[in-house]
C-alpha cells in the first residue's frame, strides 16, 4: 500500500473538504438561477429556515406572498432537481472509478459495459408502450419509464456478464468486449424503435439525451438509499480494489478472492448506475472524466478516490444541469448534451497529456 499512498498529489482531506464547500456553494447558486431569478440572500434564508423548521411566510419575513412563492420555487421545483443531479452525478462518478479499477481499463464506464444502453432501451420501450397497449390511468410515463429503464439496465448487465463468463470466471477484457457487443446491439434496437415511434419520437430522443426536467422528491427518496448502500459497500472494498489493480495473479497471491469480489462489485456498481440512469436518462462522460481528474490529483488509492469521485461527480452534474437550464434562456438543453460537449474535449486533453507522459 505504500506505493499507492506515495503517488498522492495533494492531501485527500483538503481536496474533499474543498469539493464539499464548492458543492454547497453550487447548490445555493443553482437554486437562485432559472426562469425566475431569486436573490442569493432569499435562497440562503430558505435553506436556513428549512433546517431550523420555520414556516414559509415567517421564513421570508413576508406577508404579501412573495416569501412563500420563493420558498415554493426553491423547495418544490429547483431543489428536487438539484438533489437528483447530485445523486446521479455521485453515482456515475463512483461507478466509473470502480469499473475502471475492476476492469483495469481507463476507458471503462457505465457506457462501456452496456448499462446505459440497457436503460435507454428499457425507457424507449416504456415510452412507446402506450401506443400499442391500453394501460391503467395510474401508469403514466413518469411512473413506468424509470422502472423499465432500471430493468433494462439490469438486463443488459446480465447479458454482458453471461457473454463474458468463461468457466465461471469473468476476465476484464472479456467484460469490455461483451459490453461493446451488447451496447451496439441495444443501440440498433433503439434506432429501430425510433423509426416506428411516430409522435413519440421526440420523447424518446429527449429521454436518451438525459435530463432532470421532471425531477420530483419521490425520485430523490427512491434513489437515495440505492446510492448510500451501494457506495458504502464499494468503499468497504476499496482496499481490495487497490490490490486487484496490481493484476489478478498478484491479487490471488495476496489472498484476495478476485473473481468473487469482482463479480460482487460489478453487480453493486451496475445496480447503482441502473438506479441513477433510470431517473436521469443517459448522461455520458461523468463516469469517465471524473475518476481521471481525481487520479491525477489524488493518485490511484481507491480509499480516497471513491469519496472524491462522489463529491466531484455531484458537483460536475449539478453545474452541468444548471448550465443546461439557463444557458439558452427559455429553451432547456439536455444535460447529456452539455456533459458530452464539455467532457469530450476535456477528456481528449487529459488523454493526450497522459499519452505524451
N, C-alpha and C positions, 0 to 999 in steps of 0.2 A: 504493500500500500504506500510505501514511502515514495515510490516512483510516481504514483498517482498524485500525491499531495505536492510533490516538488514541481509539478507543472502548473500549479495555480498561478494566475497572473495577478489578481487583486484579491483582497480579503473578501471572502464569501459573505460574511455577516454584513459588512459595509455595503456591498453590492445589493444584497437582498433588501436591506433597510432603505436604500436609495430607490429601488424599484417600487417598494411599498409606498413610499412618500409620493413618487411620481404617479402611481396608480390612484391614490386618494385624490390628488390634485386633478387628475384627468377625469375622475368620476364627477367631481364638483363642476368642472368646466363643461363636461358633456351634458350635464343636467341643465346647464344655463342656456345652451345654444339650441336653436331649432327654428321652426316656423314662428314661434313666439319667443323672443329672446327675453330672458329674465336677468335681473341684476345678480351678480355673484353674492351680494350680501343677502338677498332674499333666499337664494338656494342654500346658502350656509345656514340661514335661520331655520329653513325647513328641516334640514338634516339635524341641526341641534335640537329642535323641538321634537323630532321623531324619536331621538334617543332619550329625551327627557320626559316623553309622554304627554306633551302639551297638545291640546286640540288645535284644529286648523285655524279658526278665526282668532283665537288668542295667540296662536303661534306667530302669526304675521302682524299682530297688533293692528288688525284692520276690522272695520265694521261695514265696509261697502262691498264686500265680496271679492275684492282683488286678492286678498291674502289666501282665501280658500281656493280660488282659481289657480294661483301659483302653486299651492300645495298639491292640488289635483294633478296639474301638469307634471310636476316633478315625481310624485309618488306613484301615480297611476299610469302615466304614459311613458315617461323617459326612464325612470329607474328600473322597471322590469326589463326594458331593452338593454340598458347598460349592464345589468347583472347577468342577463343571458349572454351578452358578448363576453363579459368577464369569465364566466364559467366555461363557455365553449373555447375561448382562446387559451385558457389554462389547460383544459383537457387536451386540446390539439398539441400544445407545446410539450406537455409531459409525454403524451403518446408518441410524438415524433422522436423525442430523446430516447425513449425505451425501445422503439422499433430500430433505431439506428444502433443502439447498443447491443440488442439481441441478435440482429441480423448482420452485424459487423459491416454495415454499408451506410455510408454518409448520405446516400440518396433515399434511404428508406423513410417512409412517412405513411399516413393513412391512405394516400392515393396509391402508393406503390404496391401495397398488399391488397388492394381492391375493396377496402371497406367503404370508402367514399362512393365508389361506383355502385356498390350494392345498395347503399342508402338512396342514391339518386334513382336507381331502378325501382326500388320499392315505393318511393314517393311518386314517381311517374305513374305507376300502376294505380295508386290511390287517387291521384288527380283525375285519371281517365275513367275510373270505375263507375262513377255516377252516370256516365254517358251510356253505359251498356247495362247497368243494373239499377233497379229502384231500391234505394237504401232508406232505412228509417230516418225520420226527421232529425233525430239527435246525433246521427252520424254525419256531421258536417266535415268539410275539408280540414278544418282546424283540429278535428278530433282524430281522423283516420290517417292523415298524411304523416305525422310524426310516428305513429305506430307502425305503419307499413315501411317507413324509412328505417326504423330500428330493426325490424325483422329482416329487411333486405340486406342491411349491413352484416347481421349475424349469419345470414345465409351465404353471403359472399365469402366471409371469413371461413366458414365451414367447408365451402367448396375449395378454397385455396389450400386449406390445411389437408383436405383429402387428397388433392392432386400432388402436394409437396411431400406427403408422407411416404416413407420407404422403410419397410420392416419396422414399423412402429416408431421411427425417428424422423424428425423434420430438420433438414440442414438449412442454414441461412440462404445459400444460393438458390436452393430449390424453392424456398418460400418467395423469394423475389420474382423468380421466373413464373411461378404459379400465379402470383398476384398480377403480373403484367398480362398473362393469358386471360384470367377471369375478368379483369378490368376492361380489356379490349372487347371481350365477348359481350359483357353487360353494356358497354358503350354502344355497341352495334344494336342491341335490343332497344336501348333508349332512343337511338336515332330512328328505328322502325316505329316505335310508339309515337314519336314526334310527327312522323309522316302521316299518321292516321289520327292525330289529336284534334284536328279541326279547330273549333273555337277555344279549345283548352290548351292550345299550343303555347300561348303567352304565359299561362300559369305554370306550365311545365318548365319552360325556359327560365322564368324568373326564379323558381324554386331552386333549380340546378345552379344558378349563378350565386345563390346564397344571400341571406339577409335576415334581419331581425324586425321587420316592419310590423309583424303581428305578434310580437312578444307579449306574454302575459305572466303574471305572478305564478299561475298554476304550472307553467313550463319551468320556471325557475325552481320551484319547490320540487318538481319531478326530477330535474337534472341534478340538483344539489347533492342528494345522497349518493348517486352514482359517482359523481366526481370525488367526493370526500372519501368514500370507501375505497375506490379504485386507486386513488393517489396514495392513501395510507398503505395499501398492500404493496404498491410499487416501490414506495420509499423504504419499506421494510426489507425489500430485496435489493436495495441499492448496492450493498457490498457484493452480492452475488453478481450483479451486472458488471461491477469493476473487474472481478476475476474472470468472468466469461469474455470480457473484451480482450483478454490475453490469448484467446483461442480455445477451442473445445478440448484439445489434448492437455494443455496446461491446466485448465479448469477441472478436468476429470482427475488429474493427478493431485490436485489440491483438495479433492473430496467434494466438489460441487456436483450435484445431480443435474448435469447440464440439460439433458433432453426433457426431464420432468419440469425443471424450473422454466426453461424456455417456453414450453407448451403452456404452462400456467400463466406466465407473464404476458405472453402474446394474447391469450384469451382475455385477461384483465384489461390490457391496454385497448384491445379491439372493442370490448364491451363499453368502455368509457367513450371511445371515439364514436361508436354507434349511437349512444345516447346523445352525444354532442351534435352530430350532424343531423340527427332526426329533428332537432329543434331549429338549427340554423340553415340547413341546406349545405351544399358543397362549398367549402371555403379552403382554398389552396394556399400553399407556401408558409402558413403559420407553423405547421408541424415540421417543416423542412428548414426554414431560416432561423427560427428561434433557438433550437438546440445548437446550431452552428455558431451563432453570436455568443451564446453562453460558453461554449467550449473555447472560443478564442479568449474570452475574458476571464474565465474561471479554471479552465483546464478540463480534463475528462472525468473527474471524480463524480460519479452519479449521486453520491450523498449530497453534494452541493448543486449538481446540475439539475436535478428534478425539481426541487422547490424554486430555483431560479427560473426554470422554464415555465413553471406555473405562473409566476408573477409577470415575467416578460410577455408570455403568450397572452395573458389577460390584458396587459397594458396595450400591446400592439393591436389587438382586435377591438378594444374599446375605442382607441384612437382611429382605427380604420372605419369603424361604424359611424363615429361622429363625423368624419370627413365625408362618408358616403351620403349621409342625410342632410348635410349642409353645403357641400361644395357646389351643387348645381341648383341652388335656390329651392323652388317648389318640387323639382324633379329629384327623386331619390335614386342614387346609383347603387346597384347591387354590391354588397360588401365583398363578395368573391372577386368582382372586377377590380376593386380597389386593392385588395391584397395581392392579386396577380400583377397588376401594373406596378406596384411598389416592390413586391417581393422578388419578381423575376430579375430585374436589373441588379437589385441588391445582392441576390444570391450569385449572380454572374460575377460581380466584383469580388465576393468572398472566394468563389471557386478559382478565379484567375490568380488571386493573391496566394492562395494555398498551393496552386499548381506551380507557380514560379518559385515558391519556397522549397 
